[in-house]
Amino acid sequence: MSESHGVLKRRQLLSGALALMGTVAVPAFAADKKVKPGTNAALIVVDVQNCFIDGGTLPVKGGAEVVPVINKLAGSFENIIVTQDWHTAGHASFASTHSGKKPFDSVKLGYGQQVLWPDHCVQGTDDAALNKDLKLPTAQLIIRKGYHKDVDSYSAFVEADQKTPTGLAGYLKARGIKTVFVTGLATDFCVAWTALDARKAGFATYVIEDATRAIDLNGSLAAAWKQMQAKGVKRIQSSDIA
């Protein structure tokens, strides 16, 4: 596959995934006052791993730039949850698992269409490790996702089959958490899916925009924001946190 054809193919597949999320247009949310997280709030740090940072196997452009922003935010939160993509070797979402398929092709699995990715975030590898510069002193829990060999997982709450919970919603509710603030990689995929599922689970949900970075191909970022906002996800900046 030529580079230009690969980019086009990726754009088509990403557009299809976002179409499933919806593209309802609503105005952007802006904080009109500082937001102070209390004891019933949690910061969710999504997939800030070597594989998604420049030099990794599936990098998000500018991914490393979220690290100092998240580190600064951490001081405002008593509760922090970290997610970690944690694939088995030979995972069903890897193109290398499917004969004749290339990264960003698509196949139908038992739960629906699956975009095929380069091998990435394989359990126990340095590629799957959390970025070494993350400093999260009040982090209490790591949610590993994508470790079921036959099911991919974007959201921190529910796997891609839309029925297998990670247990995060129950954990947060048992801890009395009412509000979550989502950061990490990538805005238009794992961050967006996490935020949407947080709303579905009943949590007040904020995405801290400058603490995320996106893939942003063919309008994917704008489409993700429209869907999140339509579902009541609030879009803020790190400077909006007291």
FENURBEL-V104591 format. One line per field, one symbol per residue. ss: DSSP state (a for helix, b for strand, c for the rest). burial: b if it has 24 or more other ideal C-beta (glycine too) atoms within 12 Angstrom, else e. Layout:
ss->???
burial->???
This chain:
ss->ccaaaaaaaaaaaaaaaaaaacccccccccccccbcccccbbbbbbccbaaaccccccccccaaaaaaaaaaaacccccbbbbbbcbccccccbaaaccccccccbbbbccbbbbcbccccbcccaaacbccccccccbbbbbbbccccccccccccbccccccbccaaaaaaaccccbbbbbbbcaaaaaaaaaaaaaacccbbbbbbbbbbccccccaaaaaaaaaaacccbbbcaaabc
burial->eeeeeeeebbeebbbebbeebebeeeeebeeeeebebeeebbbbbbbbbbbbbeebbbbbeebbbbbebbbebbebbebbbbbbbbbbeebbbbbebeeeebbbbbbebeeeebbbbbbbbbbeeebbbbbeebebeebebbbbbbbbeebbbbbbbbbbeeeeebebbebbeeeebebbbbbbbbbbbbbbbbbbbbbebebbbbbbbbbbbbbbbbebbbbbbbbbbbbebbbbbbebbe
